[in-house]
Amino acid sequence: MTPTVTGALFAGALAVCWIAFGFWAFVFVAVAVLVGAGIGRIVDGRLDVRAIADAVRGRRSSS
């Protein structure tokens, strides 16, 4: 499945959630999906939590 198809399916699922359950359920589902994706990236090793923490603290810059 291409990223475009995956994104379209995800957007469709969020739209159905919004229509069926309301705005706050939509927001909750969207946040839960983002948290799950972040945890998945950490487990896969594609997201370095220390680098993010250092950037937030101002210890590193992106340049």
PyMOL Python script that loads the backbone (N, CA, C, O; Angstrom):
from pymol import cmd

cmd.read_pdbstr("""\
ATOM      1  N   MET A   1       0.837  -1.169   0.000  1.00  0.00           N
ATOM      2  CA  MET A   1       0.000   0.000   0.000  1.00  0.00           C
ATOM      3  C   MET A   1       0.889   1.241   0.000  1.00  0.00           C
ATOM      4  O   MET A   1       1.838   1.337   0.779  1.00  0.00           O
ATOM      5  N   THR A   2       0.579   2.166  -0.861  1.00  0.00           N
ATOM      6  CA  THR A   2       1.376   3.393  -0.949  1.00  0.00           C
ATOM      7  C   THR A   2       1.007   4.350   0.188  1.00  0.00           C
ATOM      8  O   THR A   2      -0.076   4.251   0.765  1.00  0.00           O
ATOM      9  N   PRO A   3       1.903   5.263   0.498  1.00  0.00           N
ATOM     10  CA  PRO A   3       1.576   6.249   1.539  1.00  0.00           C
ATOM     11  C   PRO A   3       0.341   7.080   1.211  1.00  0.00           C
ATOM     12  O   PRO A   3      -0.374   7.503   2.119  1.00  0.00           O
ATOM     13  N   THR A   4       0.079   7.318  -0.068  1.00  0.00           N
ATOM     14  CA  THR A   4      -1.101   8.081  -0.461  1.00  0.00           C
ATOM     15  C   THR A   4      -2.380   7.327  -0.113  1.00  0.00           C
ATOM     16  O   THR A   4      -3.326   7.908   0.419  1.00  0.00           O
ATOM     17  N   VAL A   5      -2.402   6.044  -0.413  1.00  0.00           N
ATOM     18  CA  VAL A   5      -3.576   5.228  -0.100  1.00  0.00           C
ATOM     19  C   VAL A   5      -3.753   5.115   1.410  1.00  0.00           C
ATOM     20  O   VAL A   5      -4.871   5.212   1.915  1.00  0.00           O
ATOM     21  N   THR A   6      -2.662   4.912   2.123  1.00  0.00           N
ATOM     22  CA  THR A   6      -2.731   4.831   3.582  1.00  0.00           C
ATOM     23  C   THR A   6      -3.267   6.132   4.177  1.00  0.00           C
ATOM     24  O   THR A   6      -4.116   6.105   5.067  1.00  0.00           O
ATOM     25  N   GLY A   7      -2.781   7.254   3.694  1.00  0.00           N
ATOM     26  CA  GLY A   7      -3.254   8.551   4.167  1.00  0.00           C
ATOM     27  C   GLY A   7      -4.727   8.775   3.855  1.00  0.00           C
ATOM     28  O   GLY A   7      -5.462   9.326   4.673  1.00  0.00           O
ATOM     29  N   ALA A   8      -5.151   8.352   2.686  1.00  0.00           N
ATOM     30  CA  ALA A   8      -6.555   8.508   2.308  1.00  0.00           C
ATOM     31  C   ALA A   8      -7.455   7.648   3.194  1.00  0.00           C
ATOM     32  O   ALA A   8      -8.521   8.099   3.615  1.00  0.00           O
ATOM     33  N   LEU A   9      -7.042   6.430   3.476  1.00  0.00           N
ATOM     34  CA  LEU A   9      -7.821   5.564   4.365  1.00  0.00           C
ATOM     35  C   LEU A   9      -7.879   6.124   5.777  1.00  0.00           C
ATOM     36  O   LEU A   9      -8.927   6.086   6.422  1.00  0.00           O
ATOM     37  N   PHE A  10      -6.764   6.639   6.255  1.00  0.00           N
ATOM     38  CA  PHE A  10      -6.719   7.244   7.580  1.00  0.00           C
ATOM     39  C   PHE A  10      -7.637   8.460   7.647  1.00  0.00           C
ATOM     40  O   PHE A  10      -8.380   8.624   8.615  1.00  0.00           O
ATOM     41  N   ALA A  11      -7.591   9.304   6.637  1.00  0.00           N
ATOM     42  CA  ALA A  11      -8.456  10.486   6.604  1.00  0.00           C
ATOM     43  C   ALA A  11      -9.930  10.088   6.549  1.00  0.00           C
ATOM     44  O   ALA A  11     -10.769  10.718   7.193  1.00  0.00           O
ATOM     45  N   GLY A  12     -10.240   9.059   5.792  1.00  0.00           N
ATOM     46  CA  GLY A  12     -11.614   8.578   5.727  1.00  0.00           C
ATOM     47  C   GLY A  12     -12.098   8.050   7.067  1.00  0.00           C
ATOM     48  O   GLY A  12     -13.237   8.297   7.463  1.00  0.00           O
ATOM     49  N   ALA A  13     -11.232   7.321   7.766  1.00  0.00           N
ATOM     50  CA  ALA A  13     -11.596   6.797   9.088  1.00  0.00           C
ATOM     51  C   ALA A  13     -11.817   7.933  10.077  1.00  0.00           C
ATOM     52  O   ALA A  13     -12.745   7.877  10.884  1.00  0.00           O
ATOM     53  N   LEU A  14     -10.978   8.962  10.026  1.00  0.00           N
ATOM     54  CA  LEU A  14     -11.166  10.117  10.905  1.00  0.00           C
ATOM     55  C   LEU A  14     -12.453  10.868  10.573  1.00  0.00           C
ATOM     56  O   LEU A  14     -13.148  11.339  11.474  1.00  0.00           O
ATOM     57  N   ALA A  15     -12.769  10.980   9.294  1.00  0.00           N
ATOM     58  CA  ALA A  15     -13.996  11.666   8.902  1.00  0.00           C
ATOM     59  C   ALA A  15     -15.226  10.921   9.408  1.00  0.00           C
ATOM     60  O   ALA A  15     -16.172  11.539   9.896  1.00  0.00           O
ATOM     61  N   VAL A  16     -15.214   9.600   9.294  1.00  0.00           N
ATOM     62  CA  VAL A  16     -16.331   8.798   9.800  1.00  0.00           C
ATOM     63  C   VAL A  16     -16.429   8.941  11.314  1.00  0.00           C
ATOM     64  O   VAL A  16     -17.530   9.045  11.854  1.00  0.00           O
ATOM     65  N   CYS A  17     -15.304   8.946  11.994  1.00  0.00           N
ATOM     66  CA  CYS A  17     -15.304   9.136  13.450  1.00  0.00           C
ATOM     67  C   CYS A  17     -15.909  10.483  13.811  1.00  0.00           C
ATOM     68  O   CYS A  17     -16.703  10.573  14.747  1.00  0.00           O
ATOM     69  N   TRP A  18     -15.547  11.525  13.082  1.00  0.00           N
ATOM     70  CA  TRP A  18     -16.066  12.863  13.351  1.00  0.00           C
ATOM     71  C   TRP A  18     -17.581  12.905  13.147  1.00  0.00           C
ATOM     72  O   TRP A  18     -18.312  13.454  13.971  1.00  0.00           O
ATOM     73  N   ILE A  19     -18.040  12.320  12.041  1.00  0.00           N
ATOM     74  CA  ILE A  19     -19.469  12.340  11.730  1.00  0.00           C
ATOM     75  C   ILE A  19     -20.261  11.527  12.755  1.00  0.00           C
ATOM     76  O   ILE A  19     -21.328  11.952  13.200  1.00  0.00           O
ATOM     77  N   ALA A  20     -19.737  10.363  13.126  1.00  0.00           N
ATOM     78  CA  ALA A  20     -20.480   9.458  14.003  1.00  0.00           C
ATOM     79  C   ALA A  20     -20.425   9.876  15.470  1.00  0.00           C
ATOM     80  O   ALA A  20     -21.414   9.727  16.189  1.00  0.00           O
ATOM     81  N   PHE A  21     -19.288  10.393  15.923  1.00  0.00           N
ATOM     82  CA  PHE A  21     -19.107  10.604  17.359  1.00  0.00           C
ATOM     83  C   PHE A  21     -18.869  12.053  17.766  1.00  0.00           C
ATOM     84  O   PHE A  21     -18.922  12.361  18.957  1.00  0.00           O
ATOM     85  N   GLY A  22     -18.613  12.941  16.831  1.00  0.00           N
ATOM     86  CA  GLY A  22     -18.418  14.342  17.157  1.00  0.00           C
ATOM     87  C   GLY A  22     -16.965  14.771  17.117  1.00  0.00           C
ATOM     88  O   GLY A  22     -16.056  13.967  16.914  1.00  0.00           O
ATOM     89  N   PHE A  23     -16.779  16.064  17.318  1.00  0.00           N
ATOM     90  CA  PHE A  23     -15.459  16.670  17.176  1.00  0.00           C
ATOM     91  C   PHE A  23     -14.459  16.150  18.195  1.00  0.00           C
ATOM     92  O   PHE A  23     -13.328  15.831  17.828  1.00  0.00           O
ATOM     93  N   TRP A  24     -14.845  16.054  19.478  1.00  0.00           N
ATOM     94  CA  TRP A  24     -13.878  15.678  20.506  1.00  0.00           C
ATOM     95  C   TRP A  24     -13.450  14.227  20.385  1.00  0.00           C
ATOM     96  O   TRP A  24     -12.315  13.892  20.727  1.00  0.00           O
ATOM     97  N   ALA A  25     -14.328  13.359  19.908  1.00  0.00           N
ATOM     98  CA  ALA A  25     -13.928  11.971  19.638  1.00  0.00           C
ATOM     99  C   ALA A  25     -12.917  11.946  18.492  1.00  0.00           C
ATOM    100  O   ALA A  25     -11.952  11.182  18.524  1.00  0.00           O
ATOM    101  N   PHE A  26     -13.140  12.780  17.487  1.00  0.00           N
ATOM    102  CA  PHE A  26     -12.196  12.911  16.376  1.00  0.00           C
ATOM    103  C   PHE A  26     -10.823  13.348  16.882  1.00  0.00           C
ATOM    104  O   PHE A  26      -9.802  12.778  16.496  1.00  0.00           O
ATOM    105  N   VAL A  27     -10.805  14.353  17.741  1.00  0.00           N
ATOM    106  CA  VAL A  27      -9.537  14.844  18.284  1.00  0.00           C
ATOM    107  C   VAL A  27      -8.851  13.751  19.095  1.00  0.00           C
ATOM    108  O   VAL A  27      -7.642  13.558  18.967  1.00  0.00           O
ATOM    109  N   PHE A  28      -9.604  13.032  19.929  1.00  0.00           N
ATOM    110  CA  PHE A  28      -9.033  11.957  20.730  1.00  0.00           C
ATOM    111  C   PHE A  28      -8.434  10.866  19.850  1.00  0.00           C
ATOM    112  O   PHE A  28      -7.321  10.407  20.106  1.00  0.00           O
ATOM    113  N   VAL A  29      -9.154  10.453  18.828  1.00  0.00           N
ATOM    114  CA  VAL A  29      -8.648   9.408  17.929  1.00  0.00           C
ATOM    115  C   VAL A  29      -7.395   9.886  17.201  1.00  0.00           C
ATOM    116  O   VAL A  29      -6.438   9.125  17.060  1.00  0.00           O
ATOM    117  N   ALA A  30      -7.388  11.132  16.737  1.00  0.00           N
ATOM    118  CA  ALA A  30      -6.223  11.668  16.028  1.00  0.00           C
ATOM    119  C   ALA A  30      -4.995  11.714  16.941  1.00  0.00           C
ATOM    120  O   ALA A  30      -3.895  11.359  16.517  1.00  0.00           O
ATOM    121  N   VAL A  31      -5.175  12.147  18.184  1.00  0.00           N
ATOM    122  CA  VAL A  31      -4.053  12.200  19.128  1.00  0.00           C
ATOM    123  C   VAL A  31      -3.568  10.781  19.458  1.00  0.00           C
ATOM    124  O   VAL A  31      -2.364  10.538  19.538  1.00  0.00           O
ATOM    125  N   ALA A  32      -4.496   9.861  19.646  1.00  0.00           N
ATOM    126  CA  ALA A  32      -4.110   8.480  19.940  1.00  0.00           C
ATOM    127  C   ALA A  32      -3.319   7.863  18.786  1.00  0.00           C
ATOM    128  O   ALA A  32      -2.365   7.120  19.015  1.00  0.00           O
ATOM    129  N   VAL A  33      -3.706   8.165  17.565  1.00  0.00           N
ATOM    130  CA  VAL A  33      -2.975   7.652  16.400  1.00  0.00           C
ATOM    131  C   VAL A  33      -1.582   8.260  16.331  1.00  0.00           C
ATOM    132  O   VAL A  33      -0.618   7.556  16.032  1.00  0.00           O
ATOM    133  N   LEU A  34      -1.459   9.554  16.602  1.00  0.00           N
ATOM    134  CA  LEU A  34      -0.139  10.192  16.586  1.00  0.00           C
ATOM    135  C   LEU A  34       0.774   9.626  17.666  1.00  0.00           C
ATOM    136  O   LEU A  34       1.960   9.404  17.423  1.00  0.00           O
ATOM    137  N   VAL A  35       0.230   9.393  18.852  1.00  0.00           N
ATOM    138  CA  VAL A  35       1.024   8.796  19.935  1.00  0.00           C
ATOM    139  C   VAL A  35       1.457   7.389  19.541  1.00  0.00           C
ATOM    140  O   VAL A  35       2.611   7.014  19.745  1.00  0.00           O
ATOM    141  N   GLY A  36       0.545   6.616  18.983  1.00  0.00           N
ATOM    142  CA  GLY A  36       0.878   5.260  18.544  1.00  0.00           C
ATOM    143  C   GLY A  36       1.938   5.245  17.459  1.00  0.00           C
ATOM    144  O   GLY A  36       2.831   4.397  17.470  1.00  0.00           O
ATOM    145  N   ALA A  37       1.845   6.178  16.520  1.00  0.00           N
ATOM    146  CA  ALA A  37       2.856   6.261  15.464  1.00  0.00           C
ATOM    147  C   ALA A  37       4.215   6.640  16.038  1.00  0.00           C
ATOM    148  O   ALA A  37       5.242   6.108  15.616  1.00  0.00           O
ATOM    149  N   GLY A  38       4.221   7.558  17.000  1.00  0.00           N
ATOM    150  CA  GLY A  38       5.482   7.944  17.647  1.00  0.00           C
ATOM    151  C   GLY A  38       6.110   6.783  18.394  1.00  0.00           C
ATOM    152  O   GLY A  38       7.319   6.570  18.310  1.00  0.00           O
ATOM    153  N   ILE A  39       5.301   6.033  19.123  1.00  0.00           N
ATOM    154  CA  ILE A  39       5.813   4.857  19.844  1.00  0.00           C
ATOM    155  C   ILE A  39       6.337   3.825  18.860  1.00  0.00           C
ATOM    156  O   ILE A  39       7.377   3.210  19.096  1.00  0.00           O
ATOM    157  N   GLY A  40       5.626   3.635  17.762  1.00  0.00           N
ATOM    158  CA  GLY A  40       6.095   2.695  16.737  1.00  0.00           C
ATOM    159  C   GLY A  40       7.432   3.100  16.148  1.00  0.00           C
ATOM    160  O   GLY A  40       8.289   2.251  15.907  1.00  0.00           O
ATOM    161  N   ARG A  41       7.617   4.400  15.914  1.00  0.00           N
ATOM    162  CA  ARG A  41       8.905   4.873  15.382  1.00  0.00           C
ATOM    163  C   ARG A  41      10.026   4.710  16.400  1.00  0.00           C
ATOM    164  O   ARG A  41      11.160   4.402  16.034  1.00  0.00           O
ATOM    165  N   ILE A  42       9.713   4.914  17.671  1.00  0.00           N
ATOM    166  CA  ILE A  42      10.729   4.722  18.718  1.00  0.00           C
ATOM    167  C   ILE A  42      11.138   3.263  18.777  1.00  0.00           C
ATOM    168  O   ILE A  42      12.327   2.955  18.855  1.00  0.00           O
ATOM    169  N   VAL A  43      10.168   2.362  18.742  1.00  0.00           N
ATOM    170  CA  VAL A  43      10.458   0.920  18.803  1.00  0.00           C
ATOM    171  C   VAL A  43      11.265   0.483  17.583  1.00  0.00           C
ATOM    172  O   VAL A  43      12.179  -0.333  17.704  1.00  0.00           O
ATOM    173  N   ASP A  44      10.930   1.024  16.403  1.00  0.00           N
ATOM    174  CA  ASP A  44      11.667   0.680  15.186  1.00  0.00           C
ATOM    175  C   ASP A  44      13.060   1.285  15.150  1.00  0.00           C
ATOM    176  O   ASP A  44      13.904   0.863  14.359  1.00  0.00           O
ATOM    177  N   GLY A  45      13.303   2.270  16.001  1.00  0.00           N
ATOM    178  CA  GLY A  45      14.611   2.915  16.009  1.00  0.00           C
ATOM    179  C   GLY A  45      14.721   4.045  15.008  1.00  0.00           C
ATOM    180  O   GLY A  45      15.828   4.503  14.724  1.00  0.00           O
ATOM    181  N   ARG A  46      13.603   4.511  14.463  1.00  0.00           N
ATOM    182  CA  ARG A  46      13.627   5.596  13.488  1.00  0.00           C
ATOM    183  C   ARG A  46      13.413   6.963  14.121  1.00  0.00           C
ATOM    184  O   ARG A  46      13.420   7.977  13.423  1.00  0.00           O
ATOM    185  N   LEU A  47      13.223   7.000  15.436  1.00  0.00           N
ATOM    186  CA  LEU A  47      13.027   8.266  16.134  1.00  0.00           C
ATOM    187  C   LEU A  47      13.933   8.279  17.356  1.00  0.00           C
ATOM    188  O   LEU A  47      13.816   7.421  18.231  1.00  0.00           O
ATOM    189  N   ASP A  48      14.832   9.247  17.416  1.00  0.00           N
ATOM    190  CA  ASP A  48      15.782   9.353  18.514  1.00  0.00           C
ATOM    191  C   ASP A  48      15.218  10.296  19.567  1.00  0.00           C
ATOM    192  O   ASP A  48      15.191  11.512  19.375  1.00  0.00           O
ATOM    193  N   VAL A  49      14.771   9.731  20.673  1.00  0.00           N
ATOM    194  CA  VAL A  49      14.133  10.516  21.732  1.00  0.00           C
ATOM    195  C   VAL A  49      15.142  11.457  22.382  1.00  0.00           C
ATOM    196  O   VAL A  49      14.788  12.582  22.736  1.00  0.00           O
ATOM    197  N   ARG A  50      16.369  11.029  22.544  1.00  0.00           N
ATOM    198  CA  ARG A  50      17.386  11.898  23.160  1.00  0.00           C
ATOM    199  C   ARG A  50      17.645  13.140  22.325  1.00  0.00           C
ATOM    200  O   ARG A  50      17.814  14.231  22.870  1.00  0.00           O
ATOM    201  N   ALA A  51      17.679  12.985  21.018  1.00  0.00           N
ATOM    202  CA  ALA A  51      17.911  14.140  20.146  1.00  0.00           C
ATOM    203  C   ALA A  51      16.750  15.133  20.244  1.00  0.00           C
ATOM    204  O   ALA A  51      16.962  16.345  20.236  1.00  0.00           O
ATOM    205  N   ILE A  52      15.537  14.618  20.336  1.00  0.00           N
ATOM    206  CA  ILE A  52      14.378  15.498  20.475  1.00  0.00           C
ATOM    207  C   ILE A  52      14.431  16.223  21.816  1.00  0.00           C
ATOM    208  O   ILE A  52      14.188  17.428  21.886  1.00  0.00           O
ATOM    209  N   ALA A  53      14.747  15.487  22.876  1.00  0.00           N
ATOM    210  CA  ALA A  53      14.833  16.104  24.206  1.00  0.00           C
ATOM    211  C   ALA A  53      15.922  17.169  24.234  1.00  0.00           C
ATOM    212  O   ALA A  53      15.728  18.233  24.823  1.00  0.00           O
ATOM    213  N   ASP A  54      17.065  16.899  23.606  1.00  0.00           N
ATOM    214  CA  ASP A  54      18.133  17.898  23.546  1.00  0.00           C
ATOM    215  C   ASP A  54      17.712  19.131  22.774  1.00  0.00           C
ATOM    216  O   ASP A  54      18.044  20.251  23.164  1.00  0.00           O
ATOM    217  N   ALA A  55      16.984  18.942  21.682  1.00  0.00           N
ATOM    218  CA  ALA A  55      16.522  20.082  20.893  1.00  0.00           C
ATOM    219  C   ALA A  55      15.519  20.923  21.683  1.00  0.00           C
ATOM    220  O   ALA A  55      15.541  22.152  21.611  1.00  0.00           O
ATOM    221  N   VAL A  56      14.650  20.266  22.427  1.00  0.00           N
ATOM    222  CA  VAL A  56      13.665  20.998  23.221  1.00  0.00           C
ATOM    223  C   VAL A  56      14.361  21.798  24.319  1.00  0.00           C
ATOM    224  O   VAL A  56      13.960  22.924  24.615  1.00  0.00           O
ATOM    225  N   ARG A  57      15.398  21.226  24.922  1.00  0.00           N
ATOM    226  CA  ARG A  57      16.144  21.917  25.968  1.00  0.00           C
ATOM    227  C   ARG A  57      17.076  22.992  25.435  1.00  0.00           C
ATOM    228  O   ARG A  57      17.609  23.787  26.209  1.00  0.00           O
ATOM    229  N   GLY A  58      17.281  23.029  24.118  1.00  0.00           N
ATOM    230  CA  GLY A  58      18.141  24.046  23.515  1.00  0.00           C
ATOM    231  C   GLY A  58      19.594  23.630  23.453  1.00  0.00           C
ATOM    232  O   GLY A  58      20.461  24.469  23.209  1.00  0.00           O
ATOM    233  N   ARG A  59      19.879  22.383  23.664  1.00  0.00           N
ATOM    234  CA  ARG A  59      21.266  21.919  23.631  1.00  0.00           C
ATOM    235  C   ARG A  59      21.768  21.693  22.219  1.00  0.00           C
ATOM    236  O   ARG A  59      22.973  21.735  21.971  1.00  0.00           O
ATOM    237  N   ARG A  60      20.868  21.459  21.307  1.00  0.00           N
ATOM    238  CA  ARG A  60      21.244  21.239  19.917  1.00  0.00           C
ATOM    239  C   ARG A  60      20.435  22.146  19.030  1.00  0.00           C
ATOM    240  O   ARG A  60      19.331  22.563  19.379  1.00  0.00           O
ATOM    241  N   SER A  61      20.988  22.443  17.894  1.00  0.00           N
ATOM    242  CA  SER A  61      20.224  23.193  16.900  1.00  0.00           C
ATOM    243  C   SER A  61      20.088  22.344  15.645  1.00  0.00           C
ATOM    244  O   SER A  61      20.836  21.385  15.452  1.00  0.00           O
ATOM    245  N   SER A  62      19.151  22.692  14.812  1.00  0.00           N
ATOM    246  CA  SER A  62      18.934  21.920  13.599  1.00  0.00           C
ATOM    247  C   SER A  62      19.910  22.314  12.494  1.00  0.00           C
ATOM    248  O   SER A  62      19.977  21.643  11.464  1.00  0.00           O
ATOM    249  N   SER A  63      20.655  23.374  12.689  1.00  0.00           N
ATOM    250  CA  SER A  63      21.587  23.800  11.644  1.00  0.00           C
ATOM    251  C   SER A  63      22.994  23.345  11.930  1.00  0.00           C
ATOM    252  O   SER A  63      23.904  23.621  11.148  1.00  0.00           O
TER     253      SER A  63
END
""", "prot")
cmd.dss("prot")
cmd.show_as("cartoon", "prot")
cmd.util.cbc("prot")
cmd.orient("prot")
